[in-house]
Amino acid sequence: METVRVSDIANHIGREAVIQGWVYNRTDKGKLCFLLVRDGSGFIQCVAFKDDLSPELFDQIMRIPQESSVIISGTVREDKRAPGIPGGYEIGIKDLQIVQAAQADYPMALKDHGVDFALDHRHLWIRMQSQWAILRVRATVMAATREWLDGNGFIAMDTPILTPAAAEGTTTLFETDYFDEGKAYLAQTGQLYNEANIFSFGRVYCFGPTFRAEKSKTRRHLTEFWMLEPEMAFCDLDCLMDIEEKMIVHILSRVLRDRLPELKSLGRDISKLENIKAPFPRISYDQAAAKLADLYSKETDSEKKELLKFDWGIDFGAPHETALTGLYAQPVFVYGYPTAVKAFYMEPWPDRPEVCKSVDLLAPEGYGEICGGSERISDHDLLLKRIHEQNLPEDAFTWYLQLRRYGSVPHSGFGMGVERVVSWICGIEHIREAIPFPRTIKRVYP
């Protein structure tokens, strides 16, 4: 018999097949025993009928522990009632071989577990159907991102994990000794290096882990996360937003095409994702501030009103982003943030030095910022001035400044947080479930 993957089971109806996987759950009903088996590509119901099997084999199936590894052979049947992912199919067991019988004290039994307990056992938690589904969506988000960029004139460029200086603020650096060279830091971003790459390749992107030593406990923050960072020569702020918009629409389309069963298993409201279309609304920071002031004035709940309190010049917090995105069914661009709350390399707005050519893309349903970018300063002297204003070490940025001396052009780029996009698409509450092994200020195990 042919060994098949559960994801391909629909192509084998009425035929005998072999699947290799693990017992996720077992339900006994007299002469019937139902095993829900996962093989990495999906979950399928396997049915053991006492009268069809030897007493020894049926008894073995009735006692098989959760997470035992098995090889099952039998006939594939279509049954719309059968649970699983994709669901609607089952295997009538003819033979079952136990590769390894799991111990009976499996820590992540199918019951409610506290978050800390689940995170302590993350190496086992990722076997749970919900976590499996989330991480499958994550893989597709990353594949779709590369697919769109590779098909639209971008080339992948790997950037250093160890860097000599800060790029996003000196207070969020992880520091390490670097031989005789003094201190080095885990990269907060690959952007500065990709600014060098665009002068050779035009459009580039890096995609990898980045690190922020923020002592934040919010549901939106990790200390180690994956970020996509495209950078484009001859690109202004409007061009930047066009690229973000097209890429996000493509990602959603690919996930809805390839991961619909996973999203449904998570209970995601698919219609909210299907209704997202280009163009996305674009509002200025000034307009956003005015909308927040209006929402503040109309709020009658004192606690909610306090969270909405806002003064021009500060960055948006999660309550502000949630309130703003509640006004739109689509993701919304907010551009032109105050210079004081953004990074040193962002181009000032013409005739408004207190504002920079920055933009954040905020996801709906309260998920907040998923992309952040800007036009970059292309003038050498202005960039040097900003480095001094931020008390950054000029010598560490000598190479970066040189980019403005030899063929400088207007250019832009953005960063997209993979885990934030996955959290939004999956409709999950906390970002820690959107990465296989999360790192937070209180967790570096397992």
N, C-alpha and C positions, 0 to 999 in steps of 0.2 A: 504493500500500500504506500501511496505517496505521502510524505510528510509535508504538511501545509501550515501556513500561518493563519491565525484566527481572522486577521484583517482581510484575508482572501477566501474565507470560507464560503461566501455566496457563490463562488464559481465551482463548487464541488457538491452541490445538492444532489442527493440520490446516489452518491458514490461513497466508497469506503476511503477513509483518510486517517492519518496519524497526526496528532498534535503533541508537542512537547512543552510542558509548562509547570505551573505551580497551582496547588489547590487553594483558592481564595476563600471559599465558603462551602459548607456542606449542610444539606437539609434532608432529613430522613422522613419518609412517609410510608411506613409499612413495607410493602414489597418494592417500593421505589426509593432510590437514593439519588439526590440531585447534587452534582458537584459544579460549582462555578469555578472555572479554570482560566487562568490568565497566562499568556505566553509572551508578553511584552508588546505585542501588536494589538491586543484586544482581550476581551473577556467572553467566554462562551459557556453555555450550560451543557453539561454532560450528564446523561441519564443512565443509571444502572437499574435494570429490571431483574428482580431476584430469579424469576423463572428462566431467564436467558443466560444465566451465569452459573458457574460452579458455586456450591455453598462456601467454599474457602475464599474465592475471589470476592463474592458479594459481602461476606463478613469483613474482609480486609478493607473494602471500600467504605463500609459503614463505620469503620473505626479510624479512618485515615485522618491524621492531624492537619490542621490548617498550615499552609505554606510548605507542605511536603512536595517535593519535585516528582513529576510523574510523566510517563509516556502513555498516551491513551489512543487506542484504535477503535474505530466504529463507523457507523453510517451517518452521514450528514443529512439532517432533515431541516426543512423550513417550518417554523412555528412562530407566528407573530407574537405569541405570549411569552416566548422564551426571553429571559433577561440576558443582559450582557452588553458589550460594546463591540460591534455595532448593534447587536441584539436581533431577535427574530429568527435565530438558527440554533440548532442543538445537535449534539452527537449522541447517538445511541451506543452506549459502551459495549464493545465485544471483548475487549481485553484492556487491562491496566497494569502497567509495570511501575512500581515505586522505585525511583532512582535513589532517593534518600527520604526516610520518614522524619519529618521535623519533630523536634522535642515538643512535648505537650504544653510547655509553659511559655508559648510565644507571647512576647510582651505587648505587641500591637494587635491583640485580639479585636474582633469587630464589635467595638463598644466605644462609648465616649471616653476620651482621654484628655487630661489637662494639657494646655499648650506647652508648658515646660517639660512635661513628661514626653510629649510627642517630639519635641525638638531634641531632647536627650537621646531619643531613638529615631532620629531623622533617617538614619541608614535603613531603618525598617519602615518608617512612615511613608517613604516614597513608593512603597509597594501598594499603599491604599489606593482605591480607585480614583478618589478625588485628586490626590496628589499626582498620580500617574497622568490623569487627564490634563491637569494644569501644565505639567512639564512637557507633555506632548504638544500642547499649544505653544509653549515657549520655543520649542525646537522649530516649529513651523513659522513663528514670527521671525526668528533669526534667518531661516532659509529664505523666506519671502523678501526680507530686507536686502539680503545679498543679491537675490534674483533681480529686484528692481534696479538696484544700483549698478550691477554688472551689465544690465541691459540698457542703461542710460548714460553710458560714457564715463562711468567712474571706474577707478582701479584701486584694488585693496593695497594698502600700505601698512605694514606693522610698525608701531611706534614703541619707544622704550617704556618699560615698566619702572626702571630706576632713572630718576631725573635729578639734576643738580639744584633745582629751585622750584618754588611754588608757581602755579599757574592760576589757581582759583582762590588764593588767600592763604596766608602763612599759618593760620590757626587750625587748619584742618589737614596737616601733613603727618604721615607716618614716617618717622626718621630712622635711619640705620647708619652704622659706620661703614665706610667704603674704602677699605684698604688704607693707602697713604693719601687718598684724595680728600679726606675729611668726611663730611656728611653727605649722604644721598637720601632720596625720598621716594616712596612709592607714588607712582604717577596718579595725579588727580584727573588728568586728561591727556590725550594724545594730540590735542589740537595744535599746539605750537609747532610740533614737528610736522604735522600735516600742512601747516602754512608754508613750510619750506618745500614740501613735496609738490604743492600745486604749481610752483614755478618750473617744475620739470614735467609734470603730468597733467596739469589743468584741473582735473576733477579727481579727487581721491577720497578714500574713507579708511578709517581704522575701526576695528571691532574687537573689543577685549575687556578684561577686567580693569577697573579703576578703583581708587581708594580714597576715602574721605574720613578723617579722624574727627568727625562730628559727634559730640556727645548728645545725640538725639535719640529719643525713644518713640518717635511717631511711627505710625503704620506705613509711612512713605519712605523711610530711611533705612539704609544698610551701610555698613562701613566698607564692604567690598561688593561691588555690583558691576554689571556688564553694560557698557555704553557703546553705542554706534556714534561715530563722529565723521560725517562728511564735511569736506572743505572744497570750495569752488573759487577759481579765479574768474575775474570779470563777472562778478555776481553781486547785485545790490540786494537790499532788504526785500523788495517785492519778489525778485527772482528766488530768494531763499525760501520765502513762504510758499511759492508755487511748488518748489521741489519737495518740501516737507509734506504738503497736502497730497500730492500725487503718490508719494511713497506710502503714507499712512492708508490711503484708500486702497492701494495695492495689497498691503499687508492684511487689511480686513477682508478683502475679497478672497485672498488665498486661504486664510484661516476658515472662513465660512465654507469654502469649497472642500477643504481637506480635513477639517476638525469639527464638523458639525455634531457628530455623535458625542465627542468629548465635551463640547459646550453644553449639549442637552443634558448629559449626565451630571453636570455641575449645577443644573437648574438655571442656566443663564437665559435671560430674556433675549432671544435671538433677534426679535423684531427691532430692538434698539440698535443693534449693530447693522442690520440690513438696511436701516433707514439713513445711515450715514453716507452722505454723498458730497462731492465737491460742487461748488466752492464752500469753504468754511468761512464763517463770519470773521472780519478783521476789525478790531477796535483799538484805539490808542489807550495808553495808560491813563491819560487825562479823562477820556470817556469812561473807562472802567472805574476810575475814582468817583466820577459823578454818579455812575450807576450804584456804586456801593453807598454813597451818601444818601441816595434816594431810598435804597433798601433799609438803611439804618433808620431813617426818619419814619418809615412805615412800620418797623418792627415793634410789636407790643410786648413780647416776652423779654423780660429784663436780662436774663442770662444770654439769650441769643443776641440781644442788642449789644451787650458788652463785647461779645465775640466779633461783631461786625464793626466795632469802632475802628476808624481808619483816618489817618492823616496823610496828605500828599507828601511823598518823599520816602515812604517806607515800602518795603517789599511786601507782596501779598503773603499772608499766612494761609493755612489750609481752610479756615472758615471763610476767608474772602474769596478764594478760588472756588470753593463749593457754591457760595452764593452767586458768583458770576456765572458759572457754568449752568446753574439752575435756570438761567434765562434763555438757554439755547439747547436744542436737541443735538446739535453738531458740536464737534470740537471747535474751539474759538481761539484765534490768534489775538494776543495782546502785545502791542509793540510800543516802543518809545518809553522805556522805563527810566527812572532817575539814574543818572550816572553814578551816584554815591552808593547804590545798592548792587551795582554790576561790576564785572571784572575790568581790570585796567586796560585791556586791549580793545575795548569797544569804541567804535567811531562815534564822535559827538554828533548830535542833530544840528543841522545848519542854523546858526544864529540862536541856538539854545544849548549852551554847553552843559547845562544842568540835566539834560536829557541825552540819552545815547540811542544809537540805532540797534536796539536789542529787540528780541521777540521771544515770547513763550507761547507754546501751544498747550492749551488746557483741555483735558478730556472731559466729556460730560459725566453726569451722575456722581459728581463730587470727587472724581479721581485726580483732578488737578493737573499740574505740569507734567507732561510726558516728553516734551522737547524744549530745549532752550538754545537760542543762538543769537547771532548778531552779524552785522558788517564789522570787519576788523579795521583797526586804525592802519592806514597805508602810508601815512606820513612819518618819516623818521623822527623829526624833532618833537612832534606831538606825542609819539609813543614814548620817547625818552622822558619827556615831562611827566607822563602818567606813571612811569616806572618810579621816578623820584617821588612823586606825590604819594605813592603806595609804600614807600620805604623798602622797595625791593632792591636786591643787589644788582647793580648795573652790570658787573662783570659776568654774572651768570646768564645775562641776556644779550651778550655781545653778538652772538650768532643770529639771534632773533631780530635784533636791530639791523643787522647787515642786510636782511631780506628787503628792507625799505630803501636800500641804497642802490640796488642793482635790478632795475626793471620792476619796481613796485607797481601794483595795480589794485583797483578796488576788488576786494574779495570778501567772502562770507562763509559761514559754516554754522553747524549746530550739533548738539548732542542729544541723542535719544536714549533714555533709560529703558533698557529691555524689560526689567522687572516691573516698572510702572506701566508699560504698555500691556504686558501680560496680565497684570492685576486688573486693569480696566477691561480688557477683552473677556477675561474669564469671570468678571464680576465678583472677585474675591475681596475680602476685607483688608487683609494684611499682605504687604509686599514680601514677607519672609517665605510665603508659600510659593513664590514665583521664581525661586532659584533652588537648585538641588540641595545645597548646603549653605544656609544663610549665615552671615557674619554680622553680628550687632555688637554694641558696646558691652554687652553682658555675655556674649556667646562666641566661642571659638572652637567648640566641640559639638559634634564629632567632626 
